[in-house]
Amino acid sequence: MSCGYQLRWYDLFPVFSYLFLRGQCRKCGAHISVQYPIVELLNGILWVCVWVKLGISADSALVSLLVSALIVLSVIDWRTYEIPLGINIIIGILGVIRIIIYPSDIAGNIIGMFAVSVPLLIILLASGGRAMGGGDVKLMAAAGLFLGWKLVLIALIFGCFYGSVIHIVRMRVSGEEHMLAMGPYLSAGILTAILFGSEIIEWYVGFF
């Protein structure tokens, strides 16, 4: 970012390139943010978790791509309070591909697209945009298409839970008010639904 150096292929090995360069630009020596290797490492760890949990399948490949999209979305929203439309479109496309590969519950996926996004849209309009952003609505629409209505409800519940708890802790620690970027918390809720949603549903149904 400081000298405009064009990265070469050997500068792009996740984590290892950062360590080899000691966190500095190869050309000018400027410091490179530690955010990059952290994000790369997180992406790798979550990919491993997905493949271990879901096994070797086309669904694992789609979920891995979804995870990467959610990580990028979360970092951008955390820093700018905006969710890029392009990432939501990518998530929606992944949802369409998943329906094509696994068409048995297409009705549930279509319902999922609206089950959470429509109530959030109503809240958005009623609050004049103060309660949440339009990017959050689009995210849950795309995620609902990918997950189906049951899992997207779980994603919303856990996303709101994560956001509430962490936001309160942040305000307590800093003593200041923070604008809430919901994208990272909703993304965490989506990941929770993907990895543990079926077990959560079975646990809940077991009470009846």
MDTraj code that builds the backbone (N, CA, C; nanometers):
import mdtraj as md
import numpy as np

residues = "MET SER CYS GLY TYR GLN LEU ARG TRP TYR ASP LEU PHE PRO VAL PHE SER TYR LEU PHE LEU ARG GLY GLN CYS ARG LYS CYS GLY ALA HIS ILE SER VAL GLN TYR PRO ILE VAL GLU LEU LEU ASN GLY ILE LEU TRP VAL CYS VAL TRP VAL LYS LEU GLY ILE SER ALA ASP SER ALA LEU VAL SER LEU LEU VAL SER ALA LEU ILE VAL LEU SER VAL ILE ASP TRP ARG THR TYR GLU ILE PRO LEU GLY ILE ASN ILE ILE ILE GLY ILE LEU GLY VAL ILE ARG ILE ILE ILE TYR PRO SER ASP ILE ALA GLY ASN ILE ILE GLY MET PHE ALA VAL SER VAL PRO LEU LEU ILE ILE LEU LEU ALA SER GLY GLY ARG ALA MET GLY GLY GLY ASP VAL LYS LEU MET ALA ALA ALA GLY LEU PHE LEU GLY TRP LYS LEU VAL LEU ILE ALA LEU ILE PHE GLY CYS PHE TYR GLY SER VAL ILE HIS ILE VAL ARG MET ARG VAL SER GLY GLU GLU HIS MET LEU ALA MET GLY PRO TYR LEU SER ALA GLY ILE LEU THR ALA ILE LEU PHE GLY SER GLU ILE ILE GLU TRP TYR VAL GLY PHE PHE".split()
xyz = np.array([
    [0.0822, -0.1214, 0.0000],
    [0.0000, 0.0000, 0.0000],
    [0.0851, 0.1258, 0.0000],
    [0.2110, 0.1161, 0.0439],
    [0.2956, 0.2345, 0.0545],
    [0.3730, 0.2642, -0.0730],
    [0.4124, 0.1605, -0.1481],
    [0.4972, 0.1837, -0.2648],
    [0.4351, 0.1351, -0.3955],
    [0.3213, 0.0671, -0.3879],
    [0.2564, 0.0196, -0.5099],
    [0.3216, -0.1024, -0.5712],
    [0.4041, -0.1731, -0.4950],
    [0.4714, -0.2927, -0.5455],
    [0.3691, -0.3973, -0.5880],
    [0.3851, -0.4523, -0.7087],
    [0.2961, -0.5558, -0.7595],
    [0.3386, -0.6908, -0.7037],
    [0.2515, -0.7521, -0.6242],
    [0.2864, -0.8786, -0.5609],
    [0.3098, -0.9869, -0.6664],
    [0.4124, -1.0682, -0.6450],
    [0.4431, -1.1807, -0.7319],
    [0.3813, -1.3081, -0.6737],
    [0.3829, -1.4132, -0.7537],
    [0.3204, -1.5377, -0.7089],
    [0.3856, -1.5904, -0.5818],
    [0.5137, -1.5675, -0.5665],
    [0.5828, -1.6194, -0.4496],
    [0.5607, -1.5317, -0.3266],
    [0.4884, -1.4214, -0.3433],
    [0.4494, -1.3390, -0.2289],
    [0.3126, -1.3771, -0.1744],
    [0.2471, -1.4746, -0.2352],
    [0.1055, -1.4995, -0.2087],
    [0.0772, -1.6328, -0.1407],
    [0.1800, -1.6967, -0.0848],
    [0.1548, -1.8177, -0.0086],
    [0.0948, -1.7789, 0.1265],
    [-0.0272, -1.8255, 0.1558],
    [-0.0934, -1.7861, 0.2809],
    [-0.0049, -1.8104, 0.4033],
    [0.0028, -1.7131, 0.4898],
    [0.0756, -1.7149, 0.6169],
    [0.2271, -1.7223, 0.5951],
    [0.2739, -1.8178, 0.5149],
    [0.4180, -1.8400, 0.5009],
    [0.4893, -1.7212, 0.4363],
    [0.4257, -1.6586, 0.3371],
    [0.4886, -1.5424, 0.2751],
    [0.5061, -1.4300, 0.3761],
    [0.4059, -1.4109, 0.4604],
    [0.4149, -1.3062, 0.5640],
    [0.5301, -1.3354, 0.6599],
    [0.5407, -1.4611, 0.7016],
    [0.6474, -1.4983, 0.7941],
    [0.7845, -1.4852, 0.7274],
    [0.7957, -1.5280, 0.6022],
    [0.9230, -1.5220, 0.5311],
    [0.9697, -1.3775, 0.5139],
    [0.8725, -1.2885, 0.4871],
    [0.9057, -1.1467, 0.4683],
    [0.9118, -1.0712, 0.6012],
    [0.8849, -1.1426, 0.7111],
    [0.8875, -1.0824, 0.8443],
    [0.7909, -0.9645, 0.8564],
    [0.6778, -0.9775, 0.7890],
    [0.5742, -0.8756, 0.7990],
    [0.6086, -0.7438, 0.7336],
    [0.6989, -0.7476, 0.6346],
    [0.7411, -0.6241, 0.5687],
    [0.7299, -0.6374, 0.4169],
    [0.7113, -0.5243, 0.3512],
    [0.7075, -0.5215, 0.2054],
    [0.8448, -0.5605, 0.1501],
    [0.8436, -0.6456, 0.0487],
    [0.9691, -0.6909, -0.0097],
    [1.0489, -0.5748, -0.0693],
    [0.9781, -0.4719, -0.1226],
    [1.0463, -0.3639, -0.1946],
    [1.0880, -0.2496, -0.1032],
    [0.9926, -0.1965, -0.0246],
    [1.0216, -0.0755, 0.0520],
    [1.0378, -0.1003, 0.2019],
    [1.0030, -0.2221, 0.2476],
    [1.0197, -0.2533, 0.3888],
    [0.9096, -0.2042, 0.4793],
    [0.8038, -0.1478, 0.4222],
    [0.6920, -0.0996, 0.5042],
    [0.6238, -0.2165, 0.5756],
    [0.5703, -0.1878, 0.6942],
    [0.5025, -0.2909, 0.7726],
    [0.3746, -0.3358, 0.7028],
    [0.3509, -0.4672, 0.7008],
    [0.2287, -0.5253, 0.6464],
    [0.1406, -0.5650, 0.7641],
    [0.0145, -0.5284, 0.7588],
    [-0.0770, -0.5540, 0.8694],
    [-0.0844, -0.7035, 0.9018],
    [-0.0858, -0.7354, 1.0302],
    [-0.0979, -0.8735, 1.0748],
    [-0.2360, -0.9294, 1.0439],
    [-0.3279, -0.8411, 1.0043],
    [-0.4619, -0.8862, 0.9675],
    [-0.4564, -0.9913, 0.8576],
    [-0.3633, -0.9760, 0.7632],
    [-0.3588, -1.0662, 0.6484],
    [-0.3301, -1.2114, 0.6873],
    [-0.2218, -1.2396, 0.7625],
    [-0.1999, -1.3794, 0.8000],
    [-0.3056, -1.4340, 0.8948],
    [-0.3632, -1.3464, 0.9797],
    [-0.4685, -1.3923, 1.0701],
    [-0.5895, -1.4386, 0.9905],
    [-0.6290, -1.3599, 0.8922],
    [-0.7434, -1.3966, 0.8077],
    [-0.7127, -1.5239, 0.7291],
    [-0.5921, -1.5334, 0.6763],
    [-0.5541, -1.6529, 0.5993],
    [-0.5546, -1.7773, 0.6875],
    [-0.5016, -1.7643, 0.8096],
    [-0.4986, -1.8772, 0.9020],
    [-0.6391, -1.9169, 0.9442],
    [-0.7229, -1.8176, 0.9729],
    [-0.8616, -1.8452, 1.0111],
    [-0.9339, -1.9184, 0.8992],
    [-0.9129, -1.8739, 0.7760],
    [-0.9768, -1.9377, 0.6616],
    [-0.9351, -2.0851, 0.6525],
    [-0.8053, -2.1116, 0.6684],
    [-0.7568, -2.2489, 0.6613],
    [-0.8131, -2.3363, 0.7722],
    [-0.8160, -2.2836, 0.8945],
    [-0.8685, -2.3605, 1.0077],
    [-1.0158, -2.3946, 0.9868],
    [-1.0936, -2.2961, 0.9399],
    [-1.2366, -2.3199, 0.9204],
    [-1.2621, -2.4169, 0.8059],
    [-1.1791, -2.4104, 0.7014],
    [-1.1930, -2.5084, 0.5933],
    [-1.1720, -2.6496, 0.6473],
    [-1.0700, -2.6676, 0.7313],
    [-1.0446, -2.7989, 0.7895],
    [-1.1636, -2.8435, 0.8739],
    [-1.2186, -2.7522, 0.9536],
    [-1.3357, -2.7842, 1.0370],
    [-1.4533, -2.8287, 0.9511],
    [-1.4747, -2.7603, 0.8404],
    [-1.5863, -2.7941, 0.7513],
    [-1.5689, -2.9341, 0.6938],
    [-1.4484, -2.9652, 0.6435],
    [-1.4263, -3.0947, 0.5793],
    [-1.4283, -3.2080, 0.6805],
    [-1.3801, -3.1820, 0.8024],
    [-1.3861, -3.2842, 0.9066],
    [-1.5310, -3.3096, 0.9474],
    [-1.6085, -3.2034, 0.9593],
    [-1.7474, -3.2161, 1.0041],
    [-1.8382, -3.2739, 0.8968],
    [-1.8254, -3.2269, 0.7752],
    [-1.9184, -3.2654, 0.6686],
    [-1.8664, -3.3771, 0.5792],
    [-1.7382, -3.4064, 0.5883],
    [-1.6826, -3.5116, 0.5051],
    [-1.6448, -3.4610, 0.3669],
    [-1.5914, -3.5521, 0.2865],
    [-1.5493, -3.5176, 0.1515],
    [-1.6698, -3.5233, 0.0583],
    [-1.7140, -3.4080, 0.0114],
    [-1.8327, -3.4015, -0.0736],
    [-1.8376, -3.2682, -0.1454],
    [-1.9263, -3.2595, -0.2432],
    [-1.9466, -3.1331, -0.3132],
    [-2.0013, -3.0281, -0.2177],
    [-2.0814, -3.0722, -0.1200],
    [-2.1376, -2.9782, -0.0237],
    [-2.0274, -2.9144, 0.0601],
    [-1.9262, -2.9920, 0.0967],
    [-1.8145, -2.9370, 0.1736],
    [-1.7409, -2.8305, 0.0938],
    [-1.7260, -2.8533, -0.0368],
    [-1.6597, -2.7542, -0.1227],
    [-1.7401, -2.6252, -0.1272],
    [-1.8731, -2.6359, -0.1407],
    [-1.9581, -2.5171, -0.1444],
    [-1.9553, -2.4436, -0.0112],
    [-1.9618, -2.5190, 0.0980],
    [-1.9595, -2.4570, 0.2302],
    [-1.8253, -2.3878, 0.2545],
    [-1.7164, -2.4470, 0.2067],
    [-1.5847, -2.3855, 0.2224],
    [-1.5789, -2.2511, 0.1502],
    [-1.6326, -2.2467, 0.0293],
    [-1.6374, -2.1203, -0.0441],
    [-1.7248, -2.0188, 0.0286],
    [-1.8356, -2.0671, 0.0859],
    [-1.9217, -1.9788, 0.1648],
    [-1.8456, -1.9218, 0.2843],
    [-1.7693, -2.0061, 0.3517],
    [-1.6917, -1.9622, 0.4671],
    [-1.5943, -1.8514, 0.4277],
    [-1.5248, -1.8696, 0.3158],
    [-1.4307, -1.7672, 0.2698],
    [-1.5019, -1.6360, 0.2410],
    [-1.6196, -1.6449, 0.1781],
    [-1.6975, -1.5244, 0.1494],
    [-1.7395, -1.4552, 0.2779],
    [-1.7787, -1.5336, 0.3778],
    [-1.8216, -1.4758, 0.5051],
    [-1.7059, -1.4081, 0.5790],
    [-1.5860, -1.4653, 0.5678],
    [-1.4700, -1.4040, 0.6318],
    [-1.4400, -1.2689, 0.5689],
    [-1.4378, -1.2639, 0.4358],
    [-1.4131, -1.1372, 0.3659],
    [-1.5205, -1.0355, 0.4022],
    [-1.6448, -1.0790, 0.4002],
    [-1.7577, -0.9920, 0.4345],
    [-1.7429, -0.9367, 0.5754],
    [-1.7043, -1.0227, 0.6694],
    [-1.6945, -0.9821, 0.8093],
    [-1.5860, -0.8778, 0.8297],
    [-1.4696, -0.9003, 0.7675],
    [-1.3597, -0.8053, 0.7828],
    [-1.3975, -0.6691, 0.7254],
    [-1.4588, -0.6688, 0.6077],
    [-1.4975, -0.5426, 0.5441],
    [-1.6042, -0.4710, 0.6262],
    [-1.7046, -0.5448, 0.6728],
    [-1.8116, -0.4828, 0.7503],
    [-1.7596, -0.4311, 0.8839],
    [-1.6682, -0.5044, 0.9451],
    [-1.6106, -0.4616, 1.0732],
    [-1.5365, -0.3290, 1.0583],
    [-1.4697, -0.3120, 0.9443],
    [-1.3876, -0.1926, 0.9240],
    [-1.4650, -0.0759, 0.8634],
    [-1.5661, -0.1041, 0.7816],
    [-1.6337, 0.0027, 0.7076],
    [-1.7823, 0.0153, 0.7396],
    [-1.8392, -0.0811, 0.8108],
    [-1.9828, -0.0861, 0.8380],
    [-2.0647, -0.0962, 0.7094],
    [-2.0068, -0.1612, 0.6108],
    [-2.0779, -0.1855, 0.4852],
    [-2.0496, -0.3277, 0.4385],
    [-2.1534, -0.3947, 0.3891],
    [-2.1387, -0.5282, 0.3328],
    [-2.1446, -0.5157, 0.1809],
    [-2.0369, -0.5499, 0.1106],
    [-2.0366, -0.5356, -0.0356],
    [-2.1454, -0.6212, -0.1005],
    [-2.2169, -0.5616, -0.1933],
    [-2.3226, -0.6341, -0.2630],
    [-2.2660, -0.7546, -0.3369],
    [-2.1461, -0.7397, -0.3915],
    [-2.0867, -0.8488, -0.4685],
    [-2.0707, -0.9758, -0.3878],
    [-2.0360, -0.9636, -0.2602],
    [-2.0191, -1.0831, -0.1770],
    [-2.1541, -1.1491, -0.1509],
    [-2.2568, -1.0692, -0.1274],
    [-2.3907, -1.1264, -0.1100],
    [-2.4367, -1.1976, -0.2372],
    [-2.4014, -1.1421, -0.3514],
    [-2.4363, -1.2079, -0.4780],
    [-2.3645, -1.3417, -0.4898],
    [-2.2364, -1.3444, -0.4525],
    [-2.1609, -1.4698, -0.4563],
    [-2.2258, -1.5753, -0.3663],
    [-2.2666, -1.5344, -0.2462],
    [-2.3325, -1.6281, -0.1546],
    [-2.4633, -1.6779, -0.2149],
    [-2.5375, -1.5879, -0.2791],
    [-2.6608, -1.6287, -0.3456],
    [-2.6349, -1.7279, -0.4577],
    [-2.5298, -1.7052, -0.5355],
    [-2.4941, -1.7971, -0.6439],
    [-2.4572, -1.9340, -0.5877],
    [-2.3823, -1.9356, -0.4769],
    [-2.3504, -2.0620, -0.4124],
    [-2.4776, -2.1349, -0.3682],
    [-2.5767, -2.0575, -0.3227],
    [-2.7040, -2.1165, -0.2842],
    [-2.7746, -2.1794, -0.4018],
    [-2.7730, -2.1127, -0.5163],
    [-2.8357, -2.1672, -0.6367],
    [-2.7653, -2.2960, -0.6796],
    [-2.6333, -2.2953, -0.6771],
    [-2.5572, -2.4151, -0.7140],
    [-2.5904, -2.5306, -0.6201],
    [-2.6039, -2.4982, -0.4923],
    [-2.6361, -2.6040, -0.3948],
    [-2.7739, -2.6631, -0.4218],
    [-2.8685, -2.5790, -0.4608],
    [-3.0020, -2.6286, -0.4932],
    [-2.9963, -2.7184, -0.6155],
    [-2.9167, -2.6810, -0.7140],
    [-2.9042, -2.7620, -0.8354],
    [-2.8454, -2.8994, -0.8031],
    [-2.7451, -2.9016, -0.7147],
    [-2.6809, -3.0284, -0.6796],
    [-2.7691, -3.1104, -0.5860],
    [-2.8372, -3.0410, -0.4938],
    [-2.9239, -3.1099, -0.3973],
    [-3.0648, -3.0508, -0.4055],
    [-3.1434, -3.0914, -0.5059],
    [-3.2749, -3.0288, -0.5293],
    [-3.3884, -3.0849, -0.4439],
    [-3.3593, -3.1771, -0.3528],
    [-3.4670, -3.2454, -0.2806],
    [-3.5482, -3.1518, -0.1922],
    [-3.4875, -3.0445, -0.1411],
    [-3.5593, -2.9527, -0.0511],
    [-3.5598, -2.8111, -0.1072],
    [-3.5886, -2.8005, -0.2354],
    [-3.5848, -2.6694, -0.3001],
    [-3.6865, -2.5743, -0.2382],
    [-3.8013, -2.6273, -0.1972],
    [-3.9029, -2.5419, -0.1346],
    [-3.8494, -2.4811, -0.0049],
    [-3.7782, -2.5626, 0.0751],
    [-3.7222, -2.5129, 0.1995],
    [-3.6170, -2.4058, 0.1768],
    [-3.5398, -2.4200, 0.0691],
    [-3.4387, -2.3192, 0.0377],
    [-3.5026, -2.1882, -0.0057],
    [-3.6057, -2.1975, -0.0873],
    [-3.6734, -2.0762, -0.1341],
    [-3.7425, -2.0055, -0.0177],
    [-3.8079, -2.0838, 0.0685],
    [-3.8693, -2.0243, 0.1871],
    [-3.7625, -1.9594, 0.2747],
    [-3.6474, -2.0262, 0.2851],
    [-3.5383, -1.9727, 0.3648],
    [-3.4903, -1.8370, 0.3165],
    [-3.5011, -1.8136, 0.1869],
    [-3.4588, -1.6856, 0.1305],
    [-3.5395, -1.5694, 0.1871],
    [-3.6650, -1.5977, 0.2250],
    [-3.7548, -1.4915, 0.2721],
    [-3.7853, -1.5000, 0.4223],
    [-3.7578, -1.6160, 0.4843],
    [-3.7999, -1.6383, 0.6227],
    [-3.7417, -1.5370, 0.7196],
    [-3.6178, -1.4990, 0.6989],
    [-3.5518, -1.4028, 0.7877],
    [-3.5387, -1.2665, 0.7223],
    [-3.5103, -1.2647, 0.5930],
    [-3.4842, -1.1372, 0.5254],
    [-3.6064, -1.0463, 0.5224],
    [-3.7251, -1.1022, 0.5066],
    [-3.8459, -1.0190, 0.5017],
    [-3.8720, -0.9512, 0.6366],
    [-3.8703, -1.0248, 0.7503],
    [-3.8841, -0.9552, 0.8793],
    [-3.7752, -0.8500, 0.9021],
    [-3.6521, -0.8800, 0.8613],
    [-3.5451, -0.7817, 0.8771],
    [-3.5689, -0.6596, 0.7893],
    [-3.6232, -0.6819, 0.6707],
    [-3.6544, -0.5704, 0.5816],
    [-3.7609, -0.4810, 0.6432],
    [-3.8610, -0.5419, 0.7072],
    [-3.9665, -0.4649, 0.7735],
    [-3.9057, -0.3800, 0.8855],
    [-3.8141, -0.4405, 0.9635],
    [-3.7466, -0.3661, 1.0707],
    [-3.6642, -0.2525, 1.0126],
    [-3.5945, -0.2802, 0.9031],
    [-3.5133, -0.1782, 0.8367],
    [-3.5984, -0.0601, 0.7936],
    [-3.7108, -0.0869, 0.7299],
    [-3.7977, 0.0199, 0.6813],
    [-3.8645, 0.0948, 0.7964],
    [-3.9068, 0.0197, 0.8990],
    [-3.9764, 0.0820, 1.0116],
    [-3.8831, 0.1733, 1.0913],
    [-3.7547, 0.1373, 1.0957],
    [-3.6586, 0.2154, 1.1736],
    [-3.5898, 0.3232, 1.0909],
    [-3.6216, 0.3287, 0.9625],
    [-3.5572, 0.4261, 0.8763],
    [-3.4091, 0.3994, 0.8572],
    [-3.3704, 0.2720, 0.8704],
    [-3.2310, 0.2345, 0.8514],
    [-3.1454, 0.2444, 0.9756],
    [-3.2053, 0.2805, 1.0899],
    [-3.1276, 0.2957, 1.2123],
    [-3.1007, 0.1624, 1.2813],
    [-3.1914, 0.0652, 1.2657],
    [-3.1776, -0.0617, 1.3364],
    [-3.0760, -0.1543, 1.2718],
    [-3.0653, -0.1477, 1.1390],
    [-2.9719, -0.2327, 1.0671],
    [-2.9542, -0.1794, 0.9267],
    [-2.8606, -0.2396, 0.8547],
    [-2.8343, -0.1961, 0.7187],
    [-2.8960, -0.2886, 0.6159],
    [-2.9072, -0.2370, 0.4954],
    [-2.9623, -0.3180, 0.3872],
    [-2.8747, -0.4367, 0.3528],
    [-2.7433, -0.4249, 0.3771],
    [-2.6536, -0.5363, 0.3507],
    [-2.6837, -0.6572, 0.4371],
    [-2.7272, -0.6329, 0.5622],
    [-2.7634, -0.7429, 0.6512],
    [-2.8847, -0.8180, 0.5978],
    [-2.9808, -0.7432, 0.5451],
    [-3.1011, -0.8045, 0.4881],
    [-3.0639, -0.8914, 0.3687],
    [-2.9813, -0.8376, 0.2804],
    [-2.9399, -0.9132, 0.1612],
    [-2.8585, -1.0352, 0.2002],
    [-2.7739, -1.0214, 0.3030],
    [-2.6933, -1.1346, 0.3491],
    [-2.7822, -1.2491, 0.3943],
    [-2.8833, -1.2191, 0.4735],
    [-2.9689, -1.3264, 0.5248],
    [-3.0592, -1.3839, 0.4170],
    [-3.0897, -1.3046, 0.3140],
    [-3.1647, -1.3591, 0.2007],
    [-3.0795, -1.4602, 0.1257],
    [-2.9549, -1.4233, 0.0982],
    [-2.8638, -1.5132, 0.0270],
    [-2.8321, -1.6359, 0.1119],
    [-2.8063, -1.6142, 0.2411],
    [-2.7761, -1.7262, 0.3305],
    [-2.8962, -1.8186, 0.3447],
    [-3.0166, -1.7614, 0.3482],
    [-3.1368, -1.8429, 0.3576],
    [-3.1552, -1.9324, 0.2372],
    [-3.1198, -1.8817, 0.1199],
    [-3.1271, -1.9627, -0.0011],
    [-3.0288, -2.0786, 0.0076],
    [-2.9149, -2.0553, 0.0675],
    [-2.8132, -2.1600, 0.0823],
    [-2.8520, -2.2603, 0.1916],
    [-2.9022, -2.2115, 0.3046],
    [-2.9230, -2.2946, 0.4220],
    [-3.0598, -2.3608, 0.4282],
    [-3.1624, -2.2940, 0.3759],
    [-3.2991, -2.3385, 0.4000],
    [-3.3555, -2.2690, 0.5229],
    [-3.4875, -2.2774, 0.5410],
    [-3.5518, -2.1928, 0.6420],
    [-3.5179, -2.2337, 0.7849],
    [-3.5000, -2.3632, 0.8109],
    [-3.4704, -2.4053, 0.9480],
    [-3.3341, -2.3552, 0.9937],
    [-3.2336, -2.3770, 0.9110],
    [-3.0986, -2.3392, 0.9509],
    [-3.0782, -2.1880, 0.9513],
    [-3.1493, -2.1170, 0.8622],
    [-3.1304, -1.9720, 0.8607],
    [-3.1918, -1.9085, 0.9860],
    [-3.2957, -1.9693, 1.0410],
    [-3.3513, -1.9204, 1.1675],
    [-3.2509, -1.9393, 1.2803],
    [-3.1848, -2.0546, 1.2807],
    [-3.0803, -2.0783, 1.3804],
    [-2.9664, -1.9790, 1.3632],
    [-2.9304, -1.9527, 1.2368],
    [-2.8235, -1.8559, 1.2090],
    [-2.8580, -1.7190, 1.2647],
    [-2.9821, -1.6764, 1.2491],
    [-3.0246, -1.5464, 1.3004],
    [-3.0200, -1.5430, 1.4528],
    [-3.0714, -1.6492, 1.5159],
    [-3.0745, -1.6532, 1.6622],
    [-2.9338, -1.6434, 1.7196],
    [-2.8439, -1.7242, 1.6662],
    [-2.7072, -1.7236, 1.7190],
    [-2.6333, -1.5956, 1.6802],
    [-2.6593, -1.5444, 1.5603],
    [-2.5968, -1.4193, 1.5197],
    [-2.6344, -1.3050, 1.6123],
    [-2.7628, -1.2974, 1.6480],
    [-2.8083, -1.1926, 1.7407],
    [-2.7509, -1.2139, 1.8800],
    [-2.7407, -1.3407, 1.9204],
    [-2.6831, -1.3711, 2.0517],
    [-2.5362, -1.3287, 2.0574],
    [-2.4598, -1.3674, 1.9563],
    [-2.3188, -1.3291, 1.9526],
    [-2.3031, -1.1771, 1.9526],
    [-2.3844, -1.1107, 1.8689],
    [-2.3756, -0.9658, 1.8594],
    [-2.4077, -0.8975, 1.9903],
    [-2.5119, -0.9448, 2.0584],
    [-2.5525, -0.8826, 2.1846],
    [-2.4448, -0.8982, 2.2907],
    [-2.3956, -1.0200, 2.3085],
    [-2.2981, -1.0471, 2.4145],
    [-2.1673, -0.9725, 2.3885],
    [-2.1135, -0.9888, 2.2686],
    [-1.9838, -0.9277, 2.2378],
    [-1.9937, -0.7761, 2.2374],
    [-2.1052, -0.7220, 2.1885],
    [-2.1216, -0.5771, 2.1841],
    [-2.1266, -0.5191, 2.3253],
    [-2.1974, -0.5867, 2.4156],
    [-2.2049, -0.5397, 2.5539],
    [-2.0668, -0.5436, 2.6190],
    [-1.9919, -0.6517, 2.5939],
    [-1.8569, -0.6635, 2.6501],
    [-1.7677, -0.5520, 2.5969],
    [-1.7747, -0.5249, 2.4670],
    [-1.6926, -0.4183, 2.4081],
    [-1.7228, -0.2834, 2.4728],
    [-1.8511, -0.2549, 2.4935],
    [-1.8882, -0.1271, 2.5534],
    [-1.8448, -0.1193, 2.6994],
    [-1.8527, -0.2325, 2.7704],
    [-1.8107, -0.2356, 2.9103],
    [-1.6599, -0.2125, 2.9220],
    [-1.5847, -0.2766, 2.8339],
    [-1.4390, -0.2687, 2.8411],
    [-1.3883, -0.1301, 2.8050],
    [-1.4443, -0.0732, 2.6958],
    [-1.3939, 0.0557, 2.6476],
    [-1.4622, 0.1742, 2.7135],
    [-1.5817, 0.1512, 2.7678],
    [-1.6555, 0.2608, 2.8288],
    [-1.7158, 0.3565, 2.7282],
    [-1.7141, 0.3164, 2.6004],
    [-1.7697, 0.4001, 2.4954],
    [-1.8758, 0.3228, 2.4187],
    [-1.9603, 0.3982, 2.3507],
    [-2.0590, 0.3346, 2.2656],
    [-1.9929, 0.2938, 2.1345],
    [-2.0375, 0.1832, 2.0799],
    [-1.9833, 0.1340, 1.9537],
    [-2.0983, 0.1178, 1.8540],
    [-2.0739, 0.1598, 1.7323],
    [-2.1676, 0.1281, 1.6263],
    [-2.1570, -0.0211, 1.5989],
    [-2.2706, -0.0892, 1.5886],
    [-2.2715, -0.2345, 1.5755],
    [-2.2692, -0.2753, 1.4290],
    [-2.1629, -0.3445, 1.3883],
    [-2.1568, -0.4052, 1.2554],
    [-2.2072, -0.5481, 1.2696],
    [-2.3253, -0.5767, 1.2161],
    [-2.3878, -0.7075, 1.2373],
    [-2.3299, -0.8165, 1.1480],
    [-2.2639, -0.7782, 1.0389],
    [-2.2140, -0.8771, 0.9437],
    [-2.1295, -0.9866, 1.0063],
    [-2.0284, -0.9527, 1.0886],
    [-1.9458, -1.0574, 1.1495],
    [-2.0256, -1.1517, 1.2391],
    [-2.1217, -1.0966, 1.3139],
    [-2.1987, -1.1801, 1.4057],
    [-2.2978, -1.2691, 1.3302],
    [-2.3599, -1.2145, 1.2271],
    [-2.4482, -1.2958, 1.1443],
    [-2.3690, -1.4056, 1.0737],
    [-2.2478, -1.3716, 1.0310],
    [-2.1623, -1.4718, 0.9667],
    [-2.1288, -1.5844, 1.0635],
    [-2.0983, -1.5486, 1.1896],
    [-2.0711, -1.6501, 1.2911],
    [-2.1946, -1.7359, 1.3156],
    [-2.3121, -1.6721, 1.3126],
    [-2.4363, -1.7476, 1.3283],
    [-2.4593, -1.8434, 1.2123],
    [-2.4277, -1.7990, 1.0913],
    [-2.4419, -1.8846, 0.9730],
    [-2.3489, -2.0047, 0.9836],
    [-2.2254, -1.9814, 1.0253],
    [-2.1297, -2.0906, 1.0402],
    [-2.1758, -2.1883, 1.1486],
    [-2.2293, -2.1357, 1.2583],
    [-2.2820, -2.2217, 1.3645],
    [-2.3946, -2.3094, 1.3116],
    [-2.4830, -2.2509, 1.2318],
    [-2.5951, -2.3262, 1.1758],
    [-2.5471, -2.4360, 1.0818],
    [-2.4436, -2.4064, 1.0027],
    [-2.3915, -2.5049, 0.9085],
    [-2.3293, -2.6237, 0.9820],
    [-2.2486, -2.5944, 1.0833],
    [-2.1735, -2.7007, 1.1496],
    [-2.2542, -2.7749, 1.2557],
    [-2.3451, -2.7036, 1.3225],
    [-2.4144, -2.7655, 1.4355],
    [-2.5663, -2.7528, 1.4287],
    [-2.6189, -2.6983, 1.3194],
    [-2.7617, -2.6730, 1.3108],
    [-2.8478, -2.7968, 1.3245],
    [-2.8080, -2.9055, 1.2591],
    [-2.8876, -3.0287, 1.2650],
    [-2.8961, -3.0811, 1.4079],
    [-2.7830, -3.0794, 1.4780],
    [-2.7821, -3.1251, 1.6176],
    [-2.8676, -3.0344, 1.7060],
    [-2.8622, -2.9050, 1.6804],
    [-2.9422, -2.8109, 1.7595],
    [-3.0908, -2.8360, 1.7379],
    [-3.1293, -2.8604, 1.6127],
    [-3.2702, -2.8879, 1.5832],
    [-3.3148, -3.0170, 1.6512],
    [-3.2333, -3.1224, 1.6437],
    [-3.2682, -3.2490, 1.7079],
    [-3.2792, -3.2321, 1.8590],
    [-3.1882, -3.1537, 1.9168],
    [-3.1931, -3.1285, 2.0603],
    [-3.3221, -3.0569, 2.0991],
    [-3.3604, -2.9579, 2.0208],
    [-3.4803, -2.8816, 2.0505],
    [-3.6058, -2.9648, 2.0352],
    [-3.6138, -3.0417, 1.9271],
    [-3.7318, -3.1266, 1.9027],
    [-3.7460, -3.2311, 2.0117],
    [-3.6335, -3.2709, 2.0712],
    [-3.6371, -3.3719, 2.1751],
    [-3.7164, -3.3306, 2.2982],
    [-3.7444, -3.2024, 2.3133],
    [-3.8239, -3.1558, 2.4269],
    [-3.9728, -3.1796, 2.4082],
    [-4.0143, -3.2176, 2.2856],
    [-4.1572, -3.2320, 2.2582],
    [-4.1944, -3.3773, 2.2322],
])
top = md.Topology()
chain = top.add_chain()
for i, resn in enumerate(residues, 1):
    res = top.add_residue(resn, chain, resSeq=i)
    for name in ("N", "CA", "C"):
        top.add_atom(name, md.element.get_by_symbol(name[0]), res)
traj = md.Trajectory(xyz[None], top)
